[in-house]
Every structure is written in structure tokens, then in C-alpha cells.
Amino acid sequence: MNKSVLNDAEENGRGDLYLQMHGLSSFTIYLSGRLDAADRRASLVIGGAAAVLGIIAADLFTMNGTATVLERFQWLVQKPSILSATVSAIMAFRTVWPRKMVSDDWISQIFLSTEKPAEILARVGRSDRVFMREMMAGQQQIAGLIRQKNRYTVYAIPFLMFSVILFGLGM
């Protein structure tokens, strides 16, 4: 941490706020890394499920040309590995699919609004404690999103593994 910046902040009576902001920015960087890791894991599961589905469904396209749609559907129903791989892919897609979250805190308004930041800050006019509380609430929303992403990925992986095992057993 730059000592001169910290000294200037302490002289202006903002030392505690500066330290809190520095801690939250480090935590934000950490949470960003966790979000990225959760998305990478989900992408890997999606790729695995797509590969399994492609290998299993290849038989469907190499069937006799005289097979009717009903016969092809019956063949699909007899393959539980396809169902398991499909469930895995859907759960992993749920992980990487963007979500809307309520972002009415002042930081989101500054970064996501078309208004000028100075106008937003002048309109808000709150104390430092309120700013910190809102920043921490925003971090909690991101942490909740990470928990949700990890939960879906953790549930998708066993379905993928189960579909590979079923395919190996010829089902």
C-alpha cells in the first residue's frame, strides 16, 4: 500500500474509509477470480456433456434410412445415458447463463447508468458508512451468485459421470 496516499487519507480524516475501500477492492478481485473459475468448470462440464451426447447420438444418425421418427424416438428413450448427459448440460448451462440482479446501490448506478457520476453522488449525498454498507451488500450479492454457480456445477458433474458410465455399459 502506498504510504503517502494513506498519510494523505489520514490527514483528511478518511484513513478508515481508505483502508476499508482497499480491503473491499481486494475482496472484489478475489470474487472475480472465483466467478471466472466457476464459469470455467461449468464450460468444461458443458463440453463433456456435448461430447457424450455427440458420441451417443452418432448411432441415431447412422441408423437405417428407413427408420421412422417413432423408431428413432423409441431408440432415444431406451438410452438413459442421453437423458443423464442432457440433464448435466442443462444444469451447466444454468451455471453460465447470465442472471439479472437488483443493482440499485450507488456504485452500480455510477458504472451502469447513463447519468454522470457527479450527478449521482450529489443526488445520493450519504455518509461514508452508508457507502460502505452498500458496497458490502453488493459483494454479498456476488458471493451468493458464486455459491449458486458452484451448486449447479456440483450437481451437473455426477450426471455427466453417470452418463459416461451408462454409455460404457451400453445403455
Secondary structure, 3 states (H helix, E strand, C coil): CCHHHHHHHHHCCCHHHHHHHHHHHHHHHHHHHHHHHHHHHHHHHHHHHHHHHHHHHHHHHCCCCCCCHHHHHHHHHCCHHHHHHHHHHHHHHHHHCCCCCCCCCHHHHHHHCCCCHHHHHHHHCCCHHHHHHHHHHHHHHHHHHHHHHHHHHHHHHHHHHHHHHHHHCCC
